[in-house]
């Protein structure tokens, strides 16, 4: 499988480069998505700082809310994750209509397609279980599914 992520040019709103990763390993895919998330959050901070430097150089005055801009850009990364979680949730429910899947297969399917980390995929499963859409086959409480947990739609 091959996954890719876009990195925008620091001061501009256009692509600068794409990071592409190919692997046959679920562990490699999990590691890529974790690193991608951290890198995008750091890059958002760097972009905000670069945009502020450009703005202050042009105007000759510093923005007293510059730190807030970095937080807003980081929040944008989290908004993308939330959007992808929503899309992935619908995708998972549709896929489970064809039959149950092990969590490792669910994780691979969703990580390959969406900008999510494994923890996000586990959160999706927990939320679907709480909503009564899938069975909780991994136990109660605050537990989350493991690789061998079987994920299936709840019988109606």
N, CA, C and O of each residue as an XYZ file, in Angstrom:
624
protein
N       0.833     -1.169      0.000
C       0.000      0.000      0.000
C       0.882      1.238      0.000
O       1.987      1.232      0.544
N       0.383      2.286     -0.612
C       1.108      3.554     -0.693
C       0.191      4.652     -0.174
O      -0.963      4.760     -0.589
N       0.718      5.468      0.740
C      -0.030      6.604      1.269
C       0.795      7.859      1.063
O       2.020      7.803      0.957
N       0.109      8.991      1.008
C       0.790     10.249      0.727
C       0.131     11.362      1.518
O      -1.056     11.296      1.838
N       0.911     12.385      1.830
C       0.368     13.569      2.484
C       0.995     14.814      1.890
O       2.164     14.819      1.506
N       0.206     15.858      1.820
C       0.640     17.120      1.225
C       1.206     18.032      2.309
O       0.632     18.154      3.391
N       2.319     18.663      2.015
C       2.908     19.674      2.884
C       2.856     20.987      2.112
O       3.407     21.103      1.018
N       2.178     21.978      2.707
C       2.033     23.264      2.030
C       3.284     24.107      2.195
O       4.009     23.985      3.182
N       3.521     24.953      1.224
C       4.643     25.882      1.278
C       4.451     26.772      2.497
O       3.341     27.242      2.747
N       5.510     27.009      3.256
C       5.404     27.667      4.549
C       4.647     28.989      4.511
O       3.640     29.096      5.211
N       5.048     29.998      3.755
C       4.285     31.238      3.843
C       3.076     31.295      2.909
O       2.216     32.160      3.078
N       2.990     30.408      1.944
C       1.933     30.478      0.930
C       0.912     29.362      1.147
O       1.179     28.384      1.846
N      -0.242     29.523      0.544
C      -1.282     28.497      0.607
C      -1.276     27.679     -0.671
O      -2.229     27.706     -1.450
N      -0.198     26.960     -0.872
C      -0.100     26.071     -2.029
C       0.823     24.917     -1.677
O       1.643     25.032     -0.766
N       0.696     23.811     -2.386
C       1.536     22.652     -2.059
C       3.019     22.957     -2.249
O       3.420     23.621     -3.205
N       3.799     22.466     -1.338
C       5.259     22.586     -1.427
C       5.850     21.238     -1.824
O       6.723     21.158     -2.689
N       5.361     20.176     -1.177
C       5.828     18.832     -1.487
C       4.822     17.813     -0.991
O       3.910     18.145     -0.234
N       4.988     16.594     -1.412
C       4.174     15.482     -0.951
C       5.111     14.438     -0.364
O       6.136     14.103     -0.959
N       4.753     13.929      0.802
C       5.506     12.835      1.397
C       4.740     11.563      1.063
O       3.552     11.448      1.366
N       5.410     10.628      0.450
C       4.785      9.372      0.052
C       5.503      8.224      0.737
O       6.730      8.217      0.842
N       4.731      7.258      1.199
C       5.288      6.123      1.927
C       4.653      4.847      1.405
O       3.429      4.752      1.315
N       5.462      3.886      1.068
C       4.972      2.600      0.613
C       5.386      1.512      1.584
O       6.527      1.485      2.047
N       4.462      0.616      1.893
C       4.759     -0.463      2.827
C       3.792     -1.622      2.619
O       2.696     -1.445      2.087
N       4.206     -2.787      3.037
C       3.316     -3.942      3.097
C       2.953     -4.252      4.542
O       2.297     -5.253      4.830
N       3.385     -3.381      5.446
C       3.258     -3.621      6.874
C       2.244     -2.671      7.509
O       2.314     -1.457      7.315
N       1.306     -3.230      8.264
C       0.360     -2.414      9.007
C       1.104     -1.572     10.041
O       0.744     -0.417     10.269
N       2.127     -2.130     10.661
C       2.907     -1.383     11.655
C       3.566     -0.160     11.017
O       3.628      0.905     11.631
N       4.059     -0.313      9.786
C       4.650      0.809      9.067
C       3.621      1.884      8.769
O       3.910      3.076      8.881
N       2.428      1.467      8.391
C       1.344      2.401      8.102
C       0.935      3.155      9.377
O       0.708      4.365      9.344
N       0.846      2.438     10.485
C       0.507      3.060     11.770
C       1.565      4.091     12.137
O       1.232      5.203     12.548
N       2.842      3.730     11.992
C       3.941      4.650     12.314
C       3.893      5.884     11.405
O       4.089      7.004     11.878
N       3.634      5.691     10.106
C       3.559      6.816      9.180
C       2.463      7.786      9.601
O       2.689      8.995      9.648
N       1.275      7.265      9.908
C       0.155      8.142     10.273
C       0.432      8.886     11.584
O       0.024     10.038     11.731
N       1.114      8.251     12.534
C       1.483      8.944     13.783
C       2.458     10.074     13.502
O       2.292     11.187     14.001
N       3.468      9.787     12.707
C       4.477     10.796     12.367
C       3.857     11.903     11.522
O       4.162     13.079     11.718
N       2.996     11.535     10.590
C       2.316     12.511      9.741
C       1.546     13.511     10.603
O       1.629     14.718     10.374
N       0.803     13.021     11.584
C       0.009     13.906     12.442
C       0.910     14.877     13.207
O       0.649     16.080     13.236
N       1.960     14.357     13.819
C       2.880     15.229     14.566
C       3.546     16.242     13.638
O       3.692     17.414     13.987
N       3.949     15.782     12.455
C       4.621     16.671     11.499
C       3.674     17.765     11.009
O       4.085     18.920     10.890
N       2.429     17.431     10.725
C       1.472     18.426     10.256
C       1.171     19.462     11.338
O       1.004     20.643     11.034
N       1.101     19.032     12.586
C       0.874     19.990     13.679
C       2.074     20.924     13.828
O       1.903     22.128     14.018
N       3.289     20.373     13.742
C       4.500     21.208     13.826
C       4.581     22.146     12.637
O       4.931     23.317     12.784
N       4.259     21.631     11.464
C       4.307     22.446     10.257
C       3.290     23.586     10.340
O       3.556     24.696      9.880
N       2.129     23.307     10.927
C       1.118     24.352     11.097
C       1.671     25.483     11.962
O       1.434     26.658     11.679
N       2.401     25.131     13.005
C       3.027     26.158     13.853
C       4.059     26.952     13.053
O       4.101     28.180     13.125
N       4.884     26.244     12.294
C       5.922     26.903     11.483
C       5.303     27.831     10.446
O       5.788     28.942     10.232
N       4.236     27.377      9.807
C       3.551     28.203      8.806
C       2.989     29.463      9.440
O       3.100     30.553      8.878
N       2.382     29.311     10.615
C       1.815     30.479     11.297
C       2.909     31.480     11.640
O       2.729     32.686     11.474
N       4.052     30.975     12.122
C       5.170     31.866     12.469
C       5.716     32.556     11.227
O       6.009     33.751     11.263
N       5.858     31.816     10.123
C       6.376     32.398      8.886
C       5.403     33.440      8.326
O       5.826     34.497      7.857
N       4.121     33.145      8.375
C       3.134     34.101      7.892
C       3.136     35.357      8.757
O       2.979     36.465      8.243
N       3.313     35.191     10.073
C       3.376     36.343     10.962
C       4.625     37.180     10.689
O       4.558     38.409     10.673
N       5.771     36.513     10.472
C       6.999     37.258     10.138
C       6.802     38.061      8.858
O       7.202     39.223      8.780
N       6.189     37.443      7.863
C       5.940     38.119      6.589
C       5.008     39.319      6.799
O       5.241     40.399      6.255
N       3.964     39.119      7.586
C       3.001     40.180      7.862
C       3.662     41.328      8.644
O       3.451     42.498      8.325
N       4.456     40.989      9.660
C       5.083     42.044     10.463
C       6.184     42.767      9.689
O       6.378     43.969      9.869
N       6.912     42.036      8.820
C       7.926     42.688      7.978
C       7.266     43.684      7.024
O       7.794     44.767      6.776
N       6.124     43.306      6.503
C       5.413     44.153      5.544
C       4.819     45.388      6.228
O       4.876     46.492      5.687
N       4.250     45.191      7.419
C       3.575     46.301      8.101
C       4.483     47.070      9.052
O       4.204     48.219      9.394
N       5.576     46.427      9.480
C       6.483     47.071     10.430
C       6.018     46.990     11.872
O       6.619     47.603     12.754
N       4.934     46.225     12.124
C       4.452     46.048     13.494
C       4.220     44.575     13.776
O       3.889     43.798     12.880
N       4.399     44.205     15.034
C       4.197     42.808     15.432
C       2.729     42.582     15.798
O       2.054     43.487     16.290
N       2.263     41.396     15.558
C       0.895     41.002     15.903
C       0.892     40.495     17.337
O       1.614     39.552     17.661
N       0.092     41.107     18.196
C       0.063     40.657     19.581
C      -0.692     39.341     19.754
O      -0.685     38.767     20.843
N      -1.335     38.861     18.705
C      -2.049     37.587     18.768
C      -1.343     36.501     17.958
O      -1.979     35.520     17.572
N      -0.060     36.650     17.696
C       0.680     35.714     16.850
C       0.623     34.288     17.379
O       0.483     33.346     16.599
N       0.730     34.116     18.689
C       0.683     32.764     19.264
C      -0.686     32.133     19.040
O      -0.786     30.922     18.847
N      -1.726     32.935     19.065
C      -3.073     32.432     18.832
C      -3.218     31.897     17.405
O      -3.910     30.905     17.181
N      -2.561     32.558     16.436
C      -2.629     32.094     15.043
C      -2.056     30.686     14.920
O      -2.605     29.864     14.186
N      -0.968     30.393     15.620
C      -0.368     29.054     15.583
C      -1.349     28.031     16.142
O      -1.473     26.934     15.597
N      -2.050     28.376     17.230
C      -3.038     27.462     17.810
C      -4.186     27.219     16.846
O      -4.692     26.101     16.753
N      -4.599     28.245     16.134
C      -5.676     28.102     15.154
C      -5.246     27.149     14.039
O      -6.020     26.282     13.634
N      -4.011     27.306     13.541
C      -3.525     26.415     12.482
C      -3.421     24.982     12.967
O      -3.727     24.058     12.214
N      -2.991     24.769     14.225
C      -2.956     23.419     14.781
C      -4.368     22.861     14.863
O      -4.597     21.689     14.566
N      -5.316     23.704     15.267
C      -6.705     23.268     15.359
C      -7.217     22.838     13.990
O      -8.034     21.922     13.895
N      -6.747     23.486     12.935
C      -7.161     23.121     11.584
C      -6.760     21.681     11.274
O      -7.523     20.956     10.635
N      -5.581     21.257     11.714
C      -5.145     19.868     11.526
C      -6.122     18.939     12.247
O      -6.520     17.909     11.703
N      -6.504     19.303     13.465
C      -7.452     18.481     14.223
C      -8.844     18.492     13.578
O      -9.570     17.502     13.659
N      -9.210     19.593     12.948
C     -10.488     19.649     12.231
C     -10.468     18.699     11.030
O     -11.473     18.060     10.720
N      -9.327     18.614     10.363
C      -9.188     17.676      9.246
C      -9.363     16.250      9.759
O     -10.052     15.440      9.138
N      -8.739     15.949     10.889
C      -8.863     14.611     11.477
C     -10.328     14.331     11.800
O     -10.827     13.246     11.500
N     -11.023     15.292     12.405
C     -12.442     15.090     12.738
C     -13.279     14.864     11.483
O     -14.181     14.026     11.478
N     -12.983     15.600     10.434
C     -13.692     15.424      9.170
C     -13.441     14.026      8.599
O     -14.365     13.365      8.126
N     -12.187     13.587      8.649
C     -11.837     12.260      8.146
C     -12.456     11.165      9.017
O     -12.836     10.110      8.511
N     -12.559     11.415     10.331
C     -13.212     10.438     11.209
C     -14.668     10.258     10.796
O     -15.179      9.139     10.795
N     -15.325     11.336     10.453
C     -16.717     11.265     10.028
C     -16.851     10.452      8.737
O     -17.723      9.590      8.623
N     -15.981     10.737      7.775
C     -16.000      9.984      6.514
C     -15.665      8.511      6.745
O     -16.291      7.624      6.166
N     -14.676      8.266      7.592
C     -14.244      6.895      7.870
C     -15.334      6.109      8.594
O     -15.480      4.906      8.378
N     -16.091      6.775      9.440
C     -17.181      6.110     10.161
C     -18.211      5.586      9.171
O     -18.640      4.436      9.266
N     -18.603      6.420      8.234
C     -19.575      5.994      7.210
C     -19.001      4.867      6.362
O     -19.708      3.916      6.030
N     -17.724      4.970      6.009
C     -17.042      3.940      5.220
C     -17.046      2.605      5.969
O     -17.325      1.557      5.386
N     -16.734      2.654      7.266
C     -16.677      1.428      8.062
C     -18.045      0.770      8.164
O     -18.156     -0.444      7.992
N     -19.076      1.536      8.436
C     -20.422      0.969      8.539
C     -20.814      0.308      7.218
O     -21.394     -0.777      7.212
N     -20.500      0.960      6.107
C     -20.813      0.381      4.794
C     -20.021     -0.907      4.559
O     -20.562     -1.880      4.034
N     -18.747     -0.917      4.946
C     -17.908     -2.108      4.751
C     -18.393     -3.268      5.618
O     -18.352     -4.423      5.193
N     -18.847     -2.964      6.823
C     -19.311     -4.020      7.729
C     -20.628     -4.635      7.268
O     -20.996     -5.717      7.727
N     -21.338     -3.968      6.376
C     -22.560     -4.542      5.812
C     -22.244     -5.810      5.018
O     -23.113     -6.657      4.815
N     -20.983     -5.932      4.567
C     -20.547     -7.119      3.823
C     -20.073     -8.233      4.741
O     -19.755     -9.326      4.272
N     -20.022     -7.973      6.041
C     -19.611     -9.006      6.992
C     -18.598     -8.472      7.986
O     -18.035     -7.395      7.793
N     -18.366     -9.234      9.058
C     -17.446     -8.791     10.109
C     -16.000     -8.748      9.622
O     -15.621     -9.410      8.656
N     -15.203     -7.936     10.336
C     -13.777     -7.794     10.022
C     -12.996     -7.762     11.332
O     -13.507     -7.300     12.352
N     -11.767     -8.250     11.302
C     -10.882     -8.074     12.459
C     -10.489     -6.603     12.530
O     -10.435     -5.914     11.511
N     -10.213     -6.127     13.750
C      -9.842     -4.729     13.909
C      -8.607     -4.386     13.086
O      -8.521     -3.285     12.540
N      -7.651     -5.305     12.985
C      -6.443     -5.017     12.195
C      -6.800     -4.704     10.745
O      -6.173     -3.843     10.129
N      -7.797     -5.391     10.194
C      -8.245     -5.111      8.820
C      -8.982     -3.784      8.735
O      -8.821     -3.035      7.772
N      -9.789     -3.498      9.747
C     -10.490     -2.214      9.805
C      -9.468     -1.092      9.853
O      -9.571     -0.106      9.122
N      -8.482     -1.254     10.723
C      -7.444     -0.241     10.898
C      -6.695     -0.005      9.587
O      -6.495      1.139      9.177
N      -6.287     -1.081      8.938
C      -5.560     -0.942      7.672
C      -6.417     -0.237      6.627
O      -5.936      0.653      5.927
N      -7.672     -0.627      6.520
C      -8.575     -0.029      5.528
C      -8.709      1.477      5.743
O      -8.617      2.254      4.792
N      -8.925      1.885      6.990
C      -9.170      3.293      7.268
C      -7.893      4.123      7.263
O      -7.907      5.269      6.813
N      -6.793      3.567      7.755
C      -5.529      4.305      7.751
C      -5.007      4.510      6.331
O      -4.365      5.518      6.035
N      -5.284      3.561      5.474
C      -4.832      3.655      4.086
C      -5.561      4.788      3.353
O      -4.982      5.433      2.479
N      -6.812      5.026      3.702
C      -7.646      5.961      2.965
C      -7.751      7.347      3.602
O      -7.874      8.349      2.898
N      -7.703      7.403      4.923
C      -7.972      8.661      5.625
C      -6.781      9.099      6.467
O      -5.950      8.280      6.861
N      -6.705     10.407      6.741
C      -5.648     10.973      7.590
C      -6.005     10.749      9.050
O      -6.400     11.675      9.759
N      -5.863      9.530      9.476
C      -6.196      9.137     10.833
C      -5.035      8.369     11.445
O      -4.191      7.818     10.739
N      -5.009      8.343     12.759
C      -4.074      7.496     13.483
C      -4.850      6.301     14.020
O      -6.081      6.323     14.048
N      -4.149      5.271     14.440
C      -4.826      4.080     14.936
C      -5.742      4.417     16.108
O      -6.822      3.842     16.233
N      -5.323      5.339     16.962
C      -6.164      5.733     18.096
C      -7.485      6.318     17.616
O      -8.513      6.123     18.264
N      -7.478      7.035     16.487
C      -8.721      7.574     15.924
C      -9.633      6.452     15.454
O     -10.848      6.527     15.633
N      -9.060      5.410     14.853
C      -9.855      4.280     14.376
C     -10.483      3.554     15.568
O     -11.640      3.138     15.513
N      -9.714      3.407     16.637
C     -10.269      2.792     17.850
C     -11.405      3.643     18.405
O     -12.431      3.114     18.831
N     -11.221      4.960     18.401
C     -12.272      5.858     18.878
C     -13.541      5.733     18.036
O     -14.649      5.799     18.568
N     -13.382      5.553     16.729
C     -14.525      5.361     15.837
C     -15.294      4.110     16.250
O     -16.521      4.132     16.342
N     -14.573      3.026     16.498
C     -15.223      1.768     16.897
C     -15.945      1.914     18.226
O     -17.068      1.433     18.379
N     -15.312      2.572     19.186
C     -15.944      2.784     20.489
C     -17.202      3.626     20.332
O     -18.231      3.312     20.930
N     -17.137      4.694     19.535
C     -18.302      5.555     19.319
C     -19.438      4.795     18.638
O     -20.602      4.944     19.012
N     -19.099      3.983     17.640
C     -20.136      3.199     16.958
C     -20.765      2.183     17.904
O     -21.960      1.902     17.814
N     -19.969      1.640     18.801
C     -20.488      0.702     19.794
C     -21.433      1.413     20.760
O     -22.506      0.899     21.076
N     -21.032      2.594     21.226
C     -21.886      3.366     22.142
C     -23.189      3.787     21.474
O     -24.226      3.900     22.127
N     -23.121      4.019     20.146
C     -24.320      4.395     19.389
C     -25.190      3.188     19.044
O     -26.263      3.340     18.460
N     -24.723      1.978     19.407
C     -25.488      0.765     19.148
C     -25.420      0.284     17.712
O     -26.257     -0.514     17.289
N     -24.442      0.753     16.957
C     -24.345      0.354     15.545
C     -23.482     -0.883     15.346
O     -23.728     -1.670     14.432
N     -22.462     -1.064     16.202
C     -21.639     -2.266     16.131
C     -21.598     -2.915     17.512
O     -21.861     -2.270     18.526
N     -21.264     -4.207     17.529
C     -21.138     -4.932     18.792
C     -19.831     -4.553     19.477
O     -18.824     -4.297     18.817
N     -19.857     -4.521     20.788
C     -18.635     -4.300     21.554
C     -18.050     -5.673     21.870
O     -18.430     -6.305     22.856
N     -17.128     -6.129     21.033
C     -16.533     -7.457     21.194
C     -15.225     -7.407     21.971
O     -14.582     -8.441     22.153
N     -14.821     -6.235     22.430
C     -13.522     -6.082     23.077
C     -13.629     -5.825     24.571
O     -12.606     -5.659     25.236
N     -14.835     -5.787     25.115
C     -15.016     -5.600     26.556
C     -15.584     -4.237     26.884
O     -15.671     -3.358     26.027
N     -15.966     -4.077     28.123
C     -16.628     -2.845     28.537
C     -15.669     -1.812     29.075
O     -14.452     -1.911     28.913
N     -16.248     -0.815     29.719
C     -15.456      0.254     30.319
C     -14.794      1.128     29.283
O     -15.374      1.414     28.235
N     -13.590      1.548     29.571
C     -12.852      2.429     28.672
C     -11.969      1.664     27.699
O     -11.113      2.254     27.039
N     -12.168      0.367     27.608
C     -11.334     -0.450     26.733
C     -11.607     -0.135     25.278
O     -12.702      0.283     24.903
N     -10.584     -0.348     24.470
C     -10.687     -0.138     23.024
C     -10.335     -1.444     22.335
O      -9.706     -2.312     22.941
N     -10.732     -1.599     21.078
C     -10.462     -2.861     20.383
C      -8.969     -3.128     20.213
O      -8.156     -2.209     20.128
N      -8.639     -4.417     20.168
C      -7.269     -4.844     19.867
C      -7.252     -5.399     18.445
O      -8.303     -5.526     17.815
N      -6.072     -5.729     17.939
C      -5.953     -6.221     16.561
C      -6.835     -7.427     16.284
O      -7.322     -7.592     15.166
N      -7.050     -8.278     17.291
C      -7.814     -9.509     17.068
C      -9.311     -9.354     17.336
O     -10.082    -10.287     17.109
N      -9.723     -8.186     17.815
C     -11.158     -7.964     18.067
C     -11.922     -8.054     16.750
O     -11.482     -7.545     15.719
N     -13.070     -8.709     16.808
C     -13.927     -8.821     15.614
C     -14.916     -7.668     15.654
O     -15.626     -7.468     16.640
N     -14.947     -6.927     14.578
C     -15.836     -5.768     14.463
C     -16.981     -6.167     13.539
O     -16.766     -6.540     12.385
N     -18.207     -6.083     14.067
C     -19.367     -6.459     13.273
C     -20.538     -5.558     13.617
O     -20.629     -5.017     14.719
N     -21.436     -5.408     12.643
C     -22.642     -4.628     12.885
C     -23.477     -5.330     13.946
O     -23.469     -6.556     14.055
N     -24.186     -4.542     14.711
C     -25.063     -5.090     15.749
C     -26.309     -5.656     15.078
O     -26.886     -5.033     14.187
N     -26.706     -6.822     15.509
C     -27.910     -7.450     14.958
C     -29.123     -6.593     15.308
O     -29.240     -6.098     16.429
N     -29.989     -6.430     14.378
C     -31.184     -5.575     14.598
C     -32.383     -6.399     14.883
O     -33.469     -5.859     15.091
